[in-house]
Amino acid sequence: MPRSTALVAGPIDSKQARNHPARVDDDDLPRPRGDAASQLAREALDTYSQDELMERVTLLEAEIARVKAHHAAVAEKRKLADALFKPREPS
């Protein structure tokens, strides 16, 4: 039976860090400040026509609705997990 490489001690090669079992996933890191919303907030709007601005508003409102729906779904899953794993009260 092959041994797991996660428990084998040895030198860490920085060139192979992406394959190291203890590496941190990007999802675990804080989001960078230069995300898409921050970039949109800094964009000059002077060059947009009224129609283009309204199209942009429509797209942003759709994105807000998508984010809110995802937030609600995640909040519901968290609520169910909290209920499942809450400490039992002493009897």
C-alpha positions as CSV (number, residue, x, y, z in Angstrom):
1,M,0.0,0.0,0.0
2,P,1.5,3.4,-1.0
3,R,2.3,5.9,1.8
4,S,0.6,9.2,1.9
5,T,2.9,12.1,1.0
6,A,1.1,14.4,3.4
7,L,2.9,12.9,6.4
8,V,6.4,12.3,5.0
9,A,9.0,14.7,6.3
10,G,11.5,16.1,4.0
11,P,12.9,19.3,2.4
12,I,10.4,21.6,0.8
13,D,11.3,22.6,-2.8
14,S,9.9,26.1,-3.5
15,K,9.8,25.2,-7.2
16,Q,7.2,22.5,-6.4
17,A,5.2,24.5,-3.8
18,R,2.1,24.2,-5.9
19,N,2.2,20.5,-5.5
20,H,3.0,20.5,-1.8
21,P,0.2,19.0,0.3
22,A,0.3,21.8,2.8
23,R,-0.1,24.6,0.3
24,V,-2.8,27.2,0.9
25,D,-5.6,27.4,-1.7
26,D,-6.4,30.8,-3.2
27,D,-9.9,30.5,-1.8
28,D,-8.5,30.5,1.7
29,L,-6.7,33.8,1.2
30,P,-8.3,37.3,1.7
31,R,-9.7,38.9,-1.4
32,P,-7.5,41.5,-3.0
33,R,-8.6,45.1,-2.7
34,G,-8.4,45.5,-6.5
35,D,-11.4,43.4,-7.3
36,A,-13.9,44.1,-10.1
37,A,-16.2,46.2,-7.9
38,S,-13.4,48.5,-6.8
39,Q,-12.2,48.9,-10.4
40,L,-15.7,49.8,-11.5
41,A,-16.0,52.4,-8.7
42,R,-12.8,54.2,-9.9
43,E,-13.8,54.2,-13.6
44,A,-14.6,57.6,-15.1
45,L,-18.2,57.7,-16.4
46,D,-17.9,61.0,-18.4
47,T,-17.4,59.1,-21.7
48,Y,-20.6,57.1,-21.4
49,S,-23.8,58.1,-23.2
50,Q,-27.1,58.1,-21.2
51,D,-28.1,54.9,-22.9
52,E,-24.8,53.3,-22.0
53,L,-25.1,54.4,-18.4
54,M,-28.6,52.9,-18.1
55,E,-27.4,49.7,-19.7
56,R,-24.6,49.6,-17.1
57,V,-27.1,50.3,-14.3
58,T,-29.2,47.4,-15.5
59,L,-26.2,45.1,-15.6
60,L,-25.1,46.1,-12.1
61,E,-28.6,45.7,-10.7
62,A,-28.7,42.2,-12.1
63,E,-25.3,41.4,-10.5
64,I,-26.5,42.8,-7.2
65,A,-29.6,40.5,-7.4
66,R,-27.3,37.5,-8.2
67,V,-25.0,38.3,-5.2
68,K,-28.0,38.8,-2.8
69,A,-29.5,35.4,-4.0
70,H,-26.1,33.7,-3.4
71,H,-25.8,35.4,0.0
72,A,-29.3,34.2,1.0
73,A,-28.5,30.6,-0.1
74,V,-25.2,30.6,1.8
75,A,-26.9,32.1,4.9
76,E,-29.5,29.4,4.8
77,K,-26.8,26.6,4.6
78,R,-25.0,28.2,7.5
79,K,-28.2,28.3,9.5
80,L,-28.8,24.6,8.9
81,A,-25.2,23.8,9.7
82,D,-25.3,25.8,13.0
83,A,-28.5,24.0,13.9
84,L,-26.9,20.6,13.2
85,F,-23.7,21.2,15.0
86,K,-24.9,23.4,17.9
87,P,-23.8,22.2,21.4
88,R,-26.4,20.2,23.2
89,E,-27.9,21.8,26.3
90,P,-27.3,19.9,29.5
91,S,-30.3,18.0,30.8
